Amino acid sequence: MNHVVLNACIAEVSAMRYTPAGLPALDLRLEHESEIEEAGHKRQVKTSVKTVALGSLAERLVRQSLGSLWQFTGFLASPRNSKNVVLHIQDFQQIS
C-alpha cells in the first residue's frame, strides 16, 4: 500500500508547466510540523516535502495562498533516474 495523508502548509509554488501529453503540472514544496510519540517519547517533527499535482488539481492548487494549511492525500514516487521521493497529490482539502 502506498497512501500518504499529510497536514501541511504550502511553502513554495513553481510556475505552472505542462507535461508532454499537455496536462498541467505544478511543483510545490510543503512544510509539515507535528508532535508524535515514538518509542514512548514525544518527538517534534518538522519536514519539507517536494510534491507534484497534475491536471485539475494543479489548476486548483496554483490559486491557493502560500502559508495556507491543507490536508493532502497522495502517493510517493521517485522521478526517473532519481533517488529522491516526491509526493504525488491526488486530493487536498482545507483544514478549518
N, C-alpha and C positions, 0 to 999 in steps of 0.2 A: 504494500500500500504506500503510495506517495501522495500524501494530502497534508497541506500546511494551512493552519489558521493562525494569523498573526495580527495583533493590535499594534498599529504603528502610525507615525505621522509622516507626511510627505516632506522630505528634506530637500530634494533636488529633482528637477524635471528637465529632461533634454528636449530639444526641438523634435516635433513630430517628424517621423520618417516613414518610408513605405517599403514593404518587402518586395522582392522581385515579382511576387504574384499580385502586387498592388494593394495589399492590406495595410491599413495604418498601423504603425508600431510606435510605442512610446517607452523609452528607457527612464526609469526612476530610481532614486535611492530613498529607501525608507529607514527611519530610525525607530528603534524599539527600546523601551525601558520597563523593567518589571522586577519584582522580588519573588523568588521561588524557593521552595525548600528542596535541598539536595543532601542526601546522606545525613539527615537530621539537623542540618544547619541552614539558616536563611542565607540566600545568595542574591546579590544585586546583579541584574543582567542589563547591560547596555550593549546594543549592537546596531550595526548599519548593514542593510541588505540591498544588494542590487536586484532590481526587478524589471520585468518587461510586461507590457499589456498590448494585446493585438485587437484589431477590429474596432467594434463599437465601444469596447471597454477603454481602449486607448483614447477614443474621441471624448468619452465621458471624463476620464481621469485628467486630461490636459486642461480641463476647465476648473479643476479644484485648486484651492489655495495652498501655498506652501505652509507647512506647520499644522494643517488640519489633520485631525485624528480619525482613523478608519479601521475597520476590521477587514483584512484581506484574506481571501482563500485562494489556493492555487496548488502548484506542484513545483518541485525542484528539478532542474535540469542543468547540464553543462553545455555551453556553446561548443560548436565543432572545434576540434583542435585546442581545447582549453580544459584546464582542471578546475576553473572557478565554477561556483554554483550560482545560479540565477533563479529567483522565484518568478515563475510564470503566473501572473494573476488571472484567475478565472472569474472572480466576482469580488465586489467590495461594497461595504455599507458603512455609513457614518455612525460613529459611536456617540450616543447622546449623553 
